[in-house]
Amino acid sequence: MHKSTSASSLGPGGLDLTQAFFKPIHGAAPPSSSNRHTKISVIGAGNVGMAIAQTILTQDLADELVLVDAIPDKLRGEMLDLQHAAAFLPRTKINASVDYAVTSNSDLCIVTAGARQIHGESRLNLLQRNVALFRKIIPPLAKYSPETILLIISNPVDVLTYVAWKLAGFPSNRVIGSGTNLDSSRFRFLIADHLDVNAQDVQAYIVGEHGDSSVALWSSISVGGVPVLSFLEKQQIAYEKETLESIHKTVVDSAYEVISLKGYTSWAIGYSAAGLARSILRDQRSIHPVSVLAKGFYGVDGGDVFLSLPAQLGRSGVLGVTNVHLTDEELQKLRDSAKTILEVQSQLGL
């Protein structure tokens, strides 16, 4: 497809008008070459990919944003639609192409593309179709941007992050899955709603699989620096375990509810992915529960498996995993979650 980019060659025959339009001030030095040029590529221009692209633009996270998709007309339409908003956004060059060469030298590649489940199709068959799709996506990204960081959004995110890691051949710190970052945001919102406080004052994590076997770390939840469960016990305030489990179930079911109401999820994952992009590209060293290579952490063994753990993110990707205290019950649930993912991976033949 034709690729449209911003340019100053608007004159006859593509004449560059920049020098004619702008007159340098007296005694000015030649423009210095800037080392700062942040490039983000978003693979997949569906609802999720475009929500991420829009959020990246409004939060001024990139100097250049690239969109890649297999449907040329829709891709060009999305690109033009964003370009036409240039007067209302921070300055960002926006490109789009079906050719992965356009992603060359990306700092961050965000993969949202994935096959949709056919009615009556097994989860394994859907996963195998997504693996086949990743075989077409990941090697070109690695080829054109060998130093990039891969951020996987596509579901099932933990297994596909593992697939991306195997196909790219990158060090494990440069392949990250969005994992339970959004689940944890929903978790914090629900706890904040119960306690009538701001969600930003709630410290709470969902770890493990992004799915039914995820683990809520109740033992480490704090509000305003106060550990919640130990506070309740010291104050002899009774609480029911069923109440806690119902909150976690609401988190797990949240995406299903949104999908049943509007057909897909997009805005929350858009903000979640943009937050991860900010932490990585601006070297903020923030802690996010994201899908990382978990082998050797919290007794997870038996093979290479990606699942969500509280990880510090910075310019080189995953800088480390935090040593959060887990109860014996939480540890066992996390290991069971890892086994669930490993069982699925064993059927892929990678």
Solvent accessible surface area in square Angstrom, and as a share of the most:
residue,aa,sasa,rsa
1,M,74,0.33
2,H,127,0.57
3,K,93,0.40
4,S,26,0.17
5,T,59,0.34
6,S,71,0.46
7,A,71,0.55
8,S,48,0.31
9,S,52,0.34
10,L,149,0.74
11,G,13,0.13
12,P,122,0.77
13,G,92,0.88
14,G,42,0.40
15,L,105,0.52
16,D,84,0.43
17,L,63,0.31
18,T,58,0.34
19,Q,163,0.72
20,A,90,0.70
21,F,160,0.67
22,F,132,0.55
23,K,187,0.79
24,P,112,0.70
25,I,139,0.71
26,H,192,0.86
27,G,75,0.72
28,A,56,0.44
29,A,85,0.66
30,P,116,0.73
31,P,134,0.84
32,S,103,0.67
33,S,109,0.70
34,S,87,0.56
35,N,157,0.80
36,R,152,0.56
37,H,96,0.43
38,T,23,0.13
39,K,18,0.08
40,I,0,0.00
41,S,0,0.00
42,V,0,0.00
43,I,3,0.01
44,G,6,0.06
45,A,1,0.00
46,G,36,0.34
47,N,61,0.31
48,V,39,0.22
49,G,0,0.00
50,M,24,0.11
51,A,3,0.03
52,I,0,0.00
53,A,0,0.00
54,Q,66,0.29
55,T,1,0.00
56,I,0,0.00
57,L,3,0.01
58,T,67,0.39
59,Q,52,0.23
60,D,61,0.31
61,L,7,0.03
62,A,3,0.03
63,D,36,0.18
64,E,18,0.08
65,L,0,0.00
66,V,0,0.00
67,L,1,0.00
68,V,2,0.01
69,D,26,0.13
70,A,92,0.72
71,I,101,0.51
72,P,59,0.37
73,D,124,0.64
74,K,85,0.36
75,L,0,0.00
76,R,75,0.27
77,G,38,0.36
78,E,41,0.19
79,M,0,0.00
80,L,51,0.25
81,D,99,0.51
82,L,21,0.10
83,Q,38,0.17
84,H,135,0.60
85,A,30,0.23
86,A,68,0.53
87,A,95,0.73
88,F,172,0.71
89,L,39,0.19
90,P,50,0.31
91,R,231,0.84
92,T,22,0.13
93,K,79,0.34
94,I,10,0.05
95,N,9,0.05
96,A,0,0.00
97,S,9,0.06
98,V,55,0.32
99,D,78,0.40
100,Y,41,0.16
101,A,40,0.31
102,V,16,0.09
103,T,0,0.00
104,S,38,0.24
105,N,119,0.61
106,S,5,0.03
107,D,30,0.16
108,L,0,0.00
109,C,0,0.00
110,I,0,0.00
111,V,0,0.00
112,T,21,0.12
113,A,21,0.16
114,G,39,0.38
115,A,29,0.22
116,R,192,0.70
117,Q,98,0.44
118,I,108,0.55
119,H,189,0.84
120,G,79,0.76
121,E,24,0.11
122,S,65,0.42
123,R,173,0.63
124,L,60,0.30
125,N,66,0.34
126,L,25,0.12
127,L,4,0.02
128,Q,81,0.36
129,R,81,0.29
130,N,2,0.01
131,V,9,0.05
132,A,51,0.40
133,L,56,0.28
134,F,0,0.00
135,R,120,0.44
136,K,146,0.62
137,I,5,0.03
138,I,0,0.00
139,P,56,0.35
140,P,31,0.20
141,L,0,0.00
142,A,16,0.13
143,K,144,0.61
144,Y,64,0.24
145,S,2,0.01
146,P,72,0.45
147,E,137,0.61
148,T,1,0.00
149,I,3,0.01
150,L,0,0.00
151,L,0,0.00
152,I,0,0.00
153,I,12,0.06
154,S,6,0.04
155,N,86,0.44
156,P,40,0.25
157,V,2,0.01
158,D,5,0.02
159,V,7,0.04
160,L,0,0.00
161,T,0,0.00
162,Y,22,0.09
163,V,0,0.00
164,A,0,0.00
165,W,42,0.15
166,K,93,0.39
167,L,41,0.20
168,A,16,0.12
169,G,65,0.62
170,F,17,0.07
171,P,71,0.45
172,S,40,0.26
173,N,48,0.25
174,R,36,0.13
175,V,0,0.00
176,I,0,0.00
177,G,0,0.00
178,S,7,0.04
179,G,4,0.04
180,T,0,0.00
181,N,18,0.09
182,L,17,0.08
183,D,8,0.04
184,S,4,0.03
185,S,57,0.36
186,R,35,0.13
187,F,0,0.00
188,R,77,0.28
189,F,120,0.50
190,L,28,0.14
191,I,9,0.05
192,A,5,0.04
193,D,96,0.50
194,H,117,0.52
195,L,86,0.43
196,D,132,0.68
197,V,61,0.35
198,N,90,0.46
199,A,36,0.28
200,Q,152,0.67
201,D,78,0.40
202,V,1,0.01
203,Q,93,0.41
204,A,3,0.02
205,Y,24,0.09
206,I,0,0.00
207,V,2,0.01
208,G,0,0.00
209,E,25,0.11
210,H,53,0.24
211,G,23,0.22
212,D,101,0.52
213,S,36,0.23
214,S,8,0.05
215,V,3,0.02
216,A,10,0.08
217,L,1,0.01
218,W,39,0.14
219,S,40,0.26
220,S,39,0.25
221,I,3,0.02
222,S,21,0.13
223,V,27,0.16
224,G,62,0.60
225,G,67,0.64
226,V,71,0.41
227,P,69,0.43
228,V,29,0.17
229,L,29,0.14
230,S,45,0.29
231,F,90,0.37
232,L,34,0.17
233,E,107,0.48
234,K,163,0.69
235,Q,100,0.45
236,Q,169,0.75
237,I,84,0.43
238,A,101,0.78
239,Y,82,0.31
240,E,115,0.51
241,K,104,0.44
242,E,117,0.52
243,T,61,0.36
244,L,23,0.12
245,E,90,0.40
246,S,59,0.38
247,I,13,0.07
248,H,34,0.15
249,K,129,0.55
250,T,63,0.37
251,V,2,0.01
252,V,30,0.17
253,D,49,0.26
254,S,19,0.12
255,A,25,0.20
256,Y,129,0.49
257,E,105,0.47
258,V,53,0.30
259,I,80,0.40
260,S,90,0.58
261,L,142,0.71
262,K,89,0.38
263,G,52,0.50
264,Y,85,0.32
265,T,27,0.16
266,S,7,0.04
267,W,137,0.48
268,A,46,0.36
269,I,19,0.10
270,G,0,0.00
271,Y,128,0.49
272,S,13,0.08
273,A,0,0.00
274,A,0,0.00
275,G,14,0.13
276,L,0,0.00
277,A,0,0.00
278,R,66,0.24
279,S,3,0.02
280,I,0,0.00
281,L,21,0.11
282,R,115,0.42
283,D,58,0.30
284,Q,89,0.39
285,R,130,0.47
286,S,38,0.24
287,I,76,0.39
288,H,29,0.13
289,P,6,0.04
290,V,0,0.00
291,S,0,0.00
292,V,5,0.03
293,L,39,0.20
294,A,0,0.00
295,K,108,0.46
296,G,66,0.63
297,F,77,0.32
298,Y,38,0.15
299,G,42,0.40
300,V,2,0.01
301,D,104,0.54
302,G,72,0.70
303,G,22,0.21
304,D,46,0.24
305,V,0,0.00
306,F,0,0.00
307,L,0,0.00
308,S,0,0.00
309,L,1,0.01
310,P,1,0.01
311,A,0,0.00
312,Q,58,0.26
313,L,0,0.00
314,G,0,0.00
315,R,99,0.36
316,S,58,0.37
317,G,0,0.00
318,V,22,0.13
319,L,59,0.30
320,G,31,0.29
321,V,30,0.17
322,T,36,0.21
323,N,146,0.75
324,V,25,0.14
325,H,140,0.63
326,L,13,0.06
327,T,52,0.30
328,D,122,0.63
329,E,86,0.38
330,E,12,0.06
331,L,36,0.18
332,Q,86,0.38
333,K,91,0.39
334,L,0,0.00
335,R,81,0.30
336,D,63,0.33
337,S,0,0.00
338,A,3,0.03
339,K,118,0.50
340,T,57,0.33
341,I,4,0.02
342,L,34,0.17
343,E,115,0.51
344,V,48,0.28
345,Q,14,0.06
346,S,89,0.57
347,Q,94,0.42
348,L,22,0.11
349,G,73,0.70
350,L,71,0.35
